[in-house]
Amino acid sequence: MTTRLSTNERTIVITALRHALPYLRVFKNKVFVLKAGGDAFVSNETTRALMEQIGILHQVGIRVVLVHGGGPQSTALAKRLGLSTQMVEGRRVTDAQTLEVSTMVLNGEINTRIVAMCRALGIPAIGVSGVDGGLIKAGKRPPVQVGGQTVDYGYVGDIFGIDSSILLKLLDNDLVPIVSPLSADDGGTLLNINADTVAAMIATELKAEKFVMATGTPGILESLEDPRSLISYIDRAGLRRLRDEGKISGGMLPKVAAIERALSGGVPRVHVISYAQADSLLLEVFTNEGTGTLVVNDTKNLRPEEQAG
């Protein structure tokens, strides 16, 4: 049975389509790289909400690559197994047992759950990790100095290359790659890599039109304690100011580093949005106002309509 729309509802639908049309023309066949943390996939409901939006982007001709994390799930599983979790500046220290947990969670649980949801939604997705086909070239991170102390991150990888041809082959075959941020060195040792870093480097290598980070906050905040202090747009100089003022810390540090990496690598627009806000991805892409924070190299180069947000 077909449900009839009221005159007002029809007007709203037509108006929305007309407003979205210019974006559809500009973004068709362009690459978007989306990074979403494990929080976005804690249930079938949250997973469906995000993947439905990615499915729409795919249907209108936008080539999407999704890179997912799994921090909350890894921490929860480690706790159930009686293992401690150590974080340094927002990055997870990974010993041999923690690596097993990360492998089980990232490749075994989250990646599979996302691809299964894609199947239910009719999205032609394929799950890969950095190990597959040598997608992510990485080596074990040496001990580093953090706050005057030497920190050994364990089985954590530093990326020295991305084989973008693997992802391009998938995109050219109308597939949506779902990427888990695990890799291995040339000796076959598994390595855990920060998903923000993976996504930023993939966005750079694919010459993405947009790099979108779906987080648990509305975007980048002027005050960490006040979600109403959302910054609509900011540039790299503004990010440095926030960091110098201590307004960026913990888990946001690797995110900001990833944003700066993507921008310096040629990605023109980075968006930080909340996965928890209804249709935030679509609103950010297809409206002037958006929902989160737009980050660029220099706000002086923003178009007037972008500054209106």
C-alpha positions, 0 to 999 in steps of 0.5 A: 500500500502506497502512503500519500504525501500531504501537499506540505510534505511534497513541497518539502521533498521537492525543495530538498531535492532542488537544494541537493542537486548542485551538490549531486552534480559537483560530487558525482564520481568523487571520492569521499573517505569517511572515518567512524570510531567504534562508538558508531557501531555499538549496535545494529541500530547505530550501524544501520543509521550510518550505513544507510547514509553511506548507501545514499551517497553510493547510490548518487554516484559518490565513491565512498571508502569507510575506515572504522575504529574499534576502541570501545569494543577493544577496551570492553573485551580487554576488561572482560579478559582481565587485561589492562588498557593503556592510552598515551596521548589518545593512542593505544599501547598494544602488547601481544595480548592487546593485539589479539584483542584488537584483531578479534574486534576489528577484523572479526567483529566490527568489520564483519558487522558493518559488511553484514549490515551493508548486505541487508541494505543492498550496499555492495560492500567488501571488508578489507584490512591493511594486511589484504593485498599489502594495502597498508605498508607499515613497520613497527613503531620504535620507542618515542619520547612523550612528555619527557619519558620513553614510550614503547607502543608495542605492536603499533605500526607507523605507515610508510605507504598506501597501495591506493590501486587496491581501493581504486579497483574496488571503487571502479567495480562499484564496491564500497571498501570497509577498511579495518586499520590493521596491517603487518610488516614485511615479516608478517608481524601484525600491527595495530594502527590508529584508524584516524591516521589510516583514514587520513593517508588513504584520503590523501592517496586517493585524492579525496574530495572530502575527508569526513570524521564521524565522532561522538561529539558535534564537531570541534568545540571551543570548550570541551565541556560545552557542546554548544561551543561548536566551531562551524569552520576553522583552519590549520592556524585555528587548530594550532591555537586550540592545541596551544591553549590546551583545548585539544587533548586525549583522543582528539590529538590523533584526530587533529593530527589526521586532519592536518595530515589530510589537508597538507596532503591535498585534501581540500575539505575535512568535516568533523561530525557526530555519528549520533545526530540524525542524518548528520552525514547527509546534512553535512554533504548536501546543505550549506549549513551542515551539522559539524565543523568544516576544516580547511587550510585557510578560512580566507579561501572559504566560499561565502555560503560555507561561512554562513554555516 
